[in-house]
Amino acid sequence: MAIGVLSLLGFQLVDSAFIARLGTAPLAAHTFTFPLSFLIIGIQVGLGIAIAALVSRTLGERDQARAQRLGTLVLLLGTAIIAVLAWLLWWIQVPVFNWLGADAATRTLIRDYWAPQLLAAWLGAALYFGYSLFRAHGDTRLPGKLMVLTSLINLVLDPLLIFGLGPWEGLGLPGAAWATALAFSCGLLILGRRLVRTDWLAWQGLGGELARSARPFAGIAGPAMISQLMPPLAAMLTITVVAGLGETAVAAWGLASRLETLSLMVVLAMTMSLPPWLGRCYGAGDWDQVRRLMRLALRVVLVWQSGLGIVLALTAPWVALALSGNPDVRDDLSTLIRFLLPSYALLGICMLVVSAGNALGWPLRAMLMSGARLFVFYLPCLWLGAQLGGLTGLAMGAATGNLLAGLAAWLLLRRVLLNPRRKAVSFV
């Protein structure tokens, strides 16, 4: 999963790097779409968490027939929900991007890019739901391989569709979205063929299963989606703060956001691969194994993210040079890297605790922790830093918010999730 996440996030960073070669204005337009793209991703991840949790717990209880019905239901409903959301985001784009601070010229660039980007987001969500089902059944190899494959396809198509080849003129900014859509389509074809060969789906008794599972599914998916929707809302508020620092700062922040997700690849892989394992332990009532898994995961996150953050902070000028050709954007990006990247060790701990909370029957506390991370620690520190010190202050404030959130999550984990007196709760 780490290899797959690296490739998947790598092609998002490649998208931004290629778009940066088009100029500051297209890169800024691309950055303004991040909050709404994160909104779609937040809902799909929330649904994916519920898929993995319910199916893995059911498998832990050795109820194969119910796991088949659950898998079918969540695939059908999940893709329908994301389709409706994409349609809604297309129709409200003008007031939303205007509120985010995009001027008329930037909104024109966004409009040509937004339709294929929404299509790509829907295809990516459908692919992600398939990944969640495979992970719930203990298969992380196929999702990892498909992430690598789709990333390679996107890497090949990006320059062709953005810049063109020979006499054929490229599509510019929309070309990046079309490249992603085609890559995800190839992944869906392969995953669909593999899924047909399994016995993980069932088409009988779906109505009764929907009535039976709607409440427990909503009990997990609801708080999980709210937790996942908080980052897009925070991203919108962050963009409004960054936009006040100028177009160059917005472009640099967009590249830093891509680099953030790439640098968190191990954490993201663990938040996807660990919950199904924890869910099976939950279903079997094996809390000693849960505690052993979580302690190991925390050590890995702390050591890996600390080392990576220090290395990237020390090499910040060269990393910025590789990602942007604009000297002003490079300077701002270098500043952001120096302060933000080392703080992701504590951010990773917070992400892992939230993910574990959803898998272990504490979705409400996981949601509250996610909200505290963003709206109690991160955003207030970021805003205060921007007011006091411009871009440098903003970077320092964001880093401080990540550190405080990580410490709070660690305390929650010790007092609640890993409490030795805690007993398993039966899954209804």
Secondary structure, 3 states (H helix, E strand, C coil): CHHHHHHHHHHHHHHHHHHHCCCHHHHHHHHHCHHHHHHHHHHHHHHHHHHHHHHHHHHHCCCHHHHHHHHHHHHHHHHHHHHHHHHHHHHCHHHHHHHHCCCHHHHHHHHHHHHHHHHHHHHHHHHHHHHHHHHHCCCCHHHHHHHHHHHHHHHHHHHHHHHEECCEECCCHHHHHHHHHHHHHHHHHHHHHHHHCCCCCCCCCHHHHHHHHHHHHHHHHHHHHHHHHHHHHHHHHHHHHHHCCCHHHHHHHHHHHHHHHHHCHHHHHHHHHHHHHHHHHHHHCCHHHHHHHHHHHHHHHHHHHHHHHHHHHHCHHHHHHHHCCCHHHHHHHHHHHHHHHHHHHHHHHHHHHHHHHHHCCCHHHHHHHHHHHHHHHHHHHHHHHHHHHHHHHHHHHHHHHHHHHHHHHHHHHHHHHCCCCCCCCCCC
